[in-house]
Amino acid sequence: MLTAVDILGIRVHSGSVDNVIQHIDQRMQQNEVTRIAFLNAHLSNICSTNTDLRDCLDNFLVLNDGVGLDIARRVLHGKPFQDNLNGSDFITNYLDGTGHDLRIFLLGSREDVVAKAGETIQSRWPRHRVVGHHHGFLEETDVARLQALITERQPDLLLVGMGNPRQERWISASVPGVCDNAIAVGAWLDFVSGAIPRAPAWVRRARLEWVYRLCLEPNRLAQRYLIGNAVFLTRLCLAKMRNRPLQASSSRS
């Protein structure tokens, strides 16, 4: 059983890493359509001005990602999340810990990167099978062909890394049409392929990976992390001052 709390208008589910893995496995075993997204400060900010995306996430199992969400839960609900379920680590943990041997289709990043990610996944997790991949730079003319390709390959799970909010929108529009299960994985394909290095372990333990990524890609990420984090904290303070308590509840989503 996972718990759920409202974080600035988004219902966020949480538990230990092991509990969340078991929850996803159970949903797959019961043939329940499962769309998974990870809410961080950046995606929360996007949702604050995009009601369609916020409504779309109502049909997702939304997990907590990063220190910003921990701060938000402390401010709004008095305690942090049990575990940090950031996507870059959770996907790895899920492929390690799932009880299912999965057929996986990868969607996102550049063609060379997603192909390399497929090779790495197949080597690192030989019990799973990568049944196909496609880059994430989609034109309108690509959609029908891509849907036919995924349907033909019959994956159990789609890993979609096209950035926020494109990956969540694509999953919302395509699942369960082409597959019953999908996870929005962000930059995980770039990390697992080696195209972008992960922060050292001590930096991740200190919850400062965002600083490491900002140093690697300052032009692309400055607005997201420097301005975006300030916007998120401002929204959080305003929500607290409005004194609108958001009640925790149990959920199996």
C-alpha positions in Angstrom: 0.0 0.0 0.0 1.4 3.4 -1.0 0.5 6.7 0.6 -0.5 9.8 -1.4 -0.3 13.5 -0.6 -1.2 16.6 -2.6 1.8 18.6 -3.6 0.7 21.9 -5.1 -2.2 20.4 -6.9 -0.6 17.1 -7.9 -1.3 13.8 -6.2 2.1 12.2 -5.4 2.4 8.6 -4.3 5.3 7.4 -2.1 6.7 4.5 -0.1 9.9 2.7 0.1 11.7 1.8 -3.1 10.9 -1.9 -2.5 7.2 -1.2 -1.8 6.9 0.9 -5.0 8.6 -1.9 -7.1 6.2 -4.4 -5.6 3.2 -2.1 -6.3 4.1 -1.7 -10.0 4.7 -5.5 -10.3 1.3 -6.2 -8.8 -0.3 -3.8 -11.3 1.4 -5.5 -14.2 0.4 -9.0 -12.8 -3.2 -7.8 -12.7 -3.0 -6.3 -16.2 -3.8 -2.8 -14.9 -2.7 0.1 -17.2 0.2 1.8 -15.5 1.6 5.2 -16.5 4.4 6.4 -14.2 5.8 10.0 -13.9 8.2 11.6 -11.5 7.2 15.0 -10.0 10.1 17.3 -9.4 10.2 21.1 -9.0 10.5 21.6 -12.7 7.5 19.5 -13.7 5.5 21.1 -10.8 6.2 24.5 -12.2 5.1 23.5 -15.7 1.8 22.1 -14.2 1.1 25.3 -12.4 0.5 27.1 -15.7 -0.7 24.1 -17.8 -4.0 22.7 -16.5 -4.2 20.2 -19.3 -0.9 18.6 -18.2 -2.0 18.7 -14.6 -5.2 16.9 -15.5 -3.3 14.4 -17.6 -1.2 13.4 -14.5 -4.4 12.4 -12.7 -4.1 9.2 -14.7 -0.5 8.5 -13.7 1.2 7.0 -10.7 3.2 10.1 -9.8 6.3 9.5 -7.7 8.3 12.0 -5.7 11.6 13.1 -7.3 14.3 15.2 -5.6 15.0 17.4 -2.6 12.4 20.0 -3.7 9.6 17.6 -3.2 10.9 16.6 0.2 11.0 20.3 1.2 7.4 20.7 -0.1 6.2 17.7 1.9 7.8 19.0 5.1 6.3 22.4 4.6 2.8 21.2 3.6 2.5 18.0 5.6 5.1 18.1 8.3 7.4 15.3 7.3 9.6 14.3 4.2 8.9 11.4 1.9 10.1 8.0 3.0 12.5 7.5 0.1 13.7 9.8 -2.7 12.2 8.1 -5.8 14.1 10.1 -8.4 13.7 8.6 -11.8 17.4 8.3 -12.6 17.9 5.9 -9.7 14.5 4.3 -9.5 14.5 2.9 -13.1 17.8 1.2 -12.3 16.4 -0.1 -9.0 13.2 -1.3 -10.8 15.1 -3.3 -13.5 17.2 -4.8 -10.7 14.3 -5.7 -8.4 11.2 -6.5 -10.5 9.9 -10.0 -10.4 9.0 -9.9 -14.1 11.3 -10.6 -17.0 10.4 -7.7 -19.2 10.2 -7.0 -22.9 11.2 -3.3 -23.1 10.9 -0.7 -25.8 13.0 2.5 -25.6 11.8 5.8 -26.9 13.8 9.1 -26.6 17.1 10.9 -27.1 19.2 10.7 -30.3 19.2 7.6 -32.3 22.9 6.8 -31.4 22.2 7.4 -27.7 19.0 5.2 -27.5 20.7 2.4 -29.5 23.6 2.5 -27.1 21.2 2.5 -24.1 19.6 -0.6 -25.5 22.9 -2.4 -25.8 23.8 -1.4 -22.2 20.5 -2.5 -20.8 20.7 -5.9 -22.6 24.2 -6.4 -21.3 23.5 -5.3 -17.7 20.1 -6.9 -17.3 20.2 -10.0 -19.6 17.0 -11.4 -18.1 15.1 -8.5 -19.7 14.9 -8.1 -23.5 15.1 -4.8 -25.4 12.7 -5.4 -28.3 13.1 -2.1 -30.0 14.0 1.5 -29.8 13.3 4.9 -31.5 14.8 8.3 -31.2 12.7 11.0 -29.5 12.7 13.7 -32.2 9.3 12.9 -33.6 7.6 14.6 -36.5 3.8 14.3 -37.0 4.5 11.9 -39.9 6.4 9.5 -37.5 3.5 8.9 -35.1 1.6 6.2 -37.0 4.7 4.3 -38.0 6.1 4.4 -34.5 2.8 3.2 -33.0 2.8 0.3 -35.5 6.4 -0.6 -34.7 5.7 -0.6 -30.9 2.6 -2.7 -31.3 4.4 -5.1 -33.5 7.2 -5.6 -31.0 4.7 -6.3 -28.1 6.7 -4.8 -25.2 5.6 -5.2 -21.6 7.1 -1.8 -20.7 7.9 1.4 -22.5 10.7 3.6 -21.2 10.1 7.1 -22.6 12.8 9.8 -22.2 11.7 12.9 -24.2 11.9 15.5 -21.4 9.0 17.2 -19.6 6.3 17.6 -20.6 6.6 15.8 -24.0 7.2 12.4 -22.5 4.2 12.6 -20.2 2.0 13.9 -23.0 3.1 11.1 -25.3 2.5 8.4 -22.7 -1.0 9.9 -21.9 -1.9 9.8 -25.6 -0.4 6.4 -26.5 -0.8 4.2 -23.5 -2.6 1.8 -23.4 -3.0 2.0 -27.2 0.5 0.6 -28.0 1.4 -0.9 -24.6 -0.2 -1.2 -21.1 2.8 0.1 -19.1 5.1 3.1 -19.5 7.5 5.1 -17.4 8.6 8.7 -18.2 12.4 8.4 -17.6 13.7 11.8 -18.3 17.5 11.8 -18.9 17.9 8.1 -17.8 18.6 6.9 -21.4 21.4 9.5 -21.7 22.8 8.4 -18.4 22.7 4.6 -19.0 24.2 5.0 -22.5 27.1 7.1 -21.1 26.2 10.1 -23.2 25.9 12.2 -20.0 27.8 11.3 -16.9 26.0 10.9 -13.6 27.2 12.9 -10.6 29.6 11.1 -8.2 27.9 9.0 -5.6 28.8 11.4 -2.8 27.1 14.3 -4.7 24.0 12.2 -5.2 23.9 11.3 -1.5 24.1 15.0 -0.6 21.1 15.6 -2.9 23.1 18.0 -5.1 23.0 16.2 -8.4 21.1 19.2 -9.8 24.2 21.4 -9.1 26.4 18.9 -10.9 24.1 18.8 -14.0 24.0 22.6 -13.9 27.8 22.8 -14.1 27.8 20.4 -17.0 25.0 22.1 -19.0 24.7 25.7 -17.7 23.2 27.2 -20.8 20.4 24.6 -21.0 19.7 24.1 -17.4 20.2 27.6 -15.8 16.6 28.7 -16.2 15.3 25.3 -15.0 17.4 25.1 -11.8 18.2 28.7 -10.8 15.0 30.5 -11.8 12.8 27.4 -11.7 13.8 26.4 -8.1 13.2 30.0 -6.9 9.7 29.9 -8.6 8.9 26.5 -6.9 9.9 27.7 -3.5 7.9 30.9 -4.0 4.8 28.9 -4.9 5.4 26.7 -1.9 5.5 29.6 0.5 2.4 31.1 -1.0 0.6 27.8 -0.6 1.6 27.6 3.0 0.5 31.2 3.7 -2.9 30.5 2.2 -3.2 27.9 5.0 -4.9 25.3 2.9 -3.9 22.0 4.5 -3.5 19.1 2.1 -4.4 15.8 3.7 -2.4 12.6 3.2 -4.4 9.6 2.2 -3.9 6.0 1.4 -4.0 4.9 -2.2 -3.3 2.1 -4.6 -3.7 4.3 -7.7 
